[in-house]
Amino acid sequence: MRIGELAEKTGVSVRALRYYEEKGMLVPERSAGGHRSYPDAGVGVVWLIQQFYAAGLSSKSIQAILPSVRAGRAAPEVLELLVAERNRIDKLARELADARERLDAIITSASADSCSHEVPEAPPRRGSGPAVCPPK
């Protein structure tokens, strides 16, 4: 199939497909005239690339993983990469949850207090609670 048809079937732009090809993640066949031709399996490859991106992996990581996918067996270094990516996402999730809790505390404090919201002379110590209103 031609690149436009692959784009239509996958919902991915032609530009993105060319990027995948440039990075070696998507490999088309070439006709005698040099035209790209993608096998039907290209739809699945594009879907997989999109899943990896949605999971937060970089192009570089996806490039490293795809040869194992094509071989049907994950090399030990690919498993290590996937575990490292999962650990990175876990850490980010913890940091975001912590930030949300702090923001909730600030919102609660700001809506419960009727302070003038003056800036305190010294910043509050880390872990001392929300700093919306200066200490009284």
Secondary structure as a PSIPRED ss2 file (coil, helix, strand):
# PSIPRED VFORMAT (PSIPRED V4.0)

   1 M C   1.000  0.000  0.000
   2 R C   1.000  0.000  0.000
   3 I H   0.000  1.000  0.000
   4 G H   0.000  1.000  0.000
   5 E H   0.000  1.000  0.000
   6 L H   0.000  1.000  0.000
   7 A H   0.000  1.000  0.000
   8 E H   0.000  1.000  0.000
   9 K H   0.000  1.000  0.000
  10 T H   0.000  1.000  0.000
  11 G C   1.000  0.000  0.000
  12 V C   1.000  0.000  0.000
  13 S C   1.000  0.000  0.000
  14 V H   0.000  1.000  0.000
  15 R H   0.000  1.000  0.000
  16 A H   0.000  1.000  0.000
  17 L H   0.000  1.000  0.000
  18 R H   0.000  1.000  0.000
  19 Y H   0.000  1.000  0.000
  20 Y H   0.000  1.000  0.000
  21 E H   0.000  1.000  0.000
  22 E H   0.000  1.000  0.000
  23 K C   1.000  0.000  0.000
  24 G C   1.000  0.000  0.000
  25 M C   1.000  0.000  0.000
  26 L C   1.000  0.000  0.000
  27 V C   1.000  0.000  0.000
  28 P C   1.000  0.000  0.000
  29 E E   0.000  0.000  1.000
  30 R E   0.000  0.000  1.000
  31 S C   1.000  0.000  0.000
  32 A C   1.000  0.000  0.000
  33 G C   1.000  0.000  0.000
  34 G C   1.000  0.000  0.000
  35 H C   1.000  0.000  0.000
  36 R E   0.000  0.000  1.000
  37 S E   0.000  0.000  1.000
  38 Y C   1.000  0.000  0.000
  39 P C   1.000  0.000  0.000
  40 D C   1.000  0.000  0.000
  41 A H   0.000  1.000  0.000
  42 G H   0.000  1.000  0.000
  43 V H   0.000  1.000  0.000
  44 G H   0.000  1.000  0.000
  45 V H   0.000  1.000  0.000
  46 V H   0.000  1.000  0.000
  47 W H   0.000  1.000  0.000
  48 L H   0.000  1.000  0.000
  49 I H   0.000  1.000  0.000
  50 Q H   0.000  1.000  0.000
  51 Q H   0.000  1.000  0.000
  52 F H   0.000  1.000  0.000
  53 Y H   0.000  1.000  0.000
  54 A H   0.000  1.000  0.000
  55 A C   1.000  0.000  0.000
  56 G C   1.000  0.000  0.000
  57 L C   1.000  0.000  0.000
  58 S C   1.000  0.000  0.000
  59 S H   0.000  1.000  0.000
  60 K H   0.000  1.000  0.000
  61 S H   0.000  1.000  0.000
  62 I H   0.000  1.000  0.000
  63 Q H   0.000  1.000  0.000
  64 A H   0.000  1.000  0.000
  65 I H   0.000  1.000  0.000
  66 L H   0.000  1.000  0.000
  67 P H   0.000  1.000  0.000
  68 S H   0.000  1.000  0.000
  69 V H   0.000  1.000  0.000
  70 R H   0.000  1.000  0.000
  71 A H   0.000  1.000  0.000
  72 G C   1.000  0.000  0.000
  73 R C   1.000  0.000  0.000
  74 A C   1.000  0.000  0.000
  75 A C   1.000  0.000  0.000
  76 P H   0.000  1.000  0.000
  77 E H   0.000  1.000  0.000
  78 V H   0.000  1.000  0.000
  79 L H   0.000  1.000  0.000
  80 E H   0.000  1.000  0.000
  81 L H   0.000  1.000  0.000
  82 L H   0.000  1.000  0.000
  83 V H   0.000  1.000  0.000
  84 A H   0.000  1.000  0.000
  85 E H   0.000  1.000  0.000
  86 R H   0.000  1.000  0.000
  87 N H   0.000  1.000  0.000
  88 R H   0.000  1.000  0.000
  89 I H   0.000  1.000  0.000
  90 D H   0.000  1.000  0.000
  91 K H   0.000  1.000  0.000
  92 L H   0.000  1.000  0.000
  93 A H   0.000  1.000  0.000
  94 R H   0.000  1.000  0.000
  95 E H   0.000  1.000  0.000
  96 L H   0.000  1.000  0.000
  97 A H   0.000  1.000  0.000
  98 D H   0.000  1.000  0.000
  99 A H   0.000  1.000  0.000
 100 R H   0.000  1.000  0.000
 101 E H   0.000  1.000  0.000
 102 R H   0.000  1.000  0.000
 103 L H   0.000  1.000  0.000
 104 D H   0.000  1.000  0.000
 105 A H   0.000  1.000  0.000
 106 I H   0.000  1.000  0.000
 107 I H   0.000  1.000  0.000
 108 T H   0.000  1.000  0.000
 109 S H   0.000  1.000  0.000
 110 A H   0.000  1.000  0.000
 111 S H   0.000  1.000  0.000
 112 A H   0.000  1.000  0.000
 113 D C   1.000  0.000  0.000
 114 S C   1.000  0.000  0.000
 115 C C   1.000  0.000  0.000
 116 S C   1.000  0.000  0.000
 117 H C   1.000  0.000  0.000
 118 E C   1.000  0.000  0.000
 119 V C   1.000  0.000  0.000
 120 P C   1.000  0.000  0.000
 121 E C   1.000  0.000  0.000
 122 A C   1.000  0.000  0.000
 123 P C   1.000  0.000  0.000
 124 P C   1.000  0.000  0.000
 125 R C   1.000  0.000  0.000
 126 R C   1.000  0.000  0.000
 127 G C   1.000  0.000  0.000
 128 S C   1.000  0.000  0.000
 129 G C   1.000  0.000  0.000
 130 P C   1.000  0.000  0.000
 131 A C   1.000  0.000  0.000
 132 V C   1.000  0.000  0.000
 133 C C   1.000  0.000  0.000
 134 P C   1.000  0.000  0.000
 135 P C   1.000  0.000  0.000
 136 K C   1.000  0.000  0.000
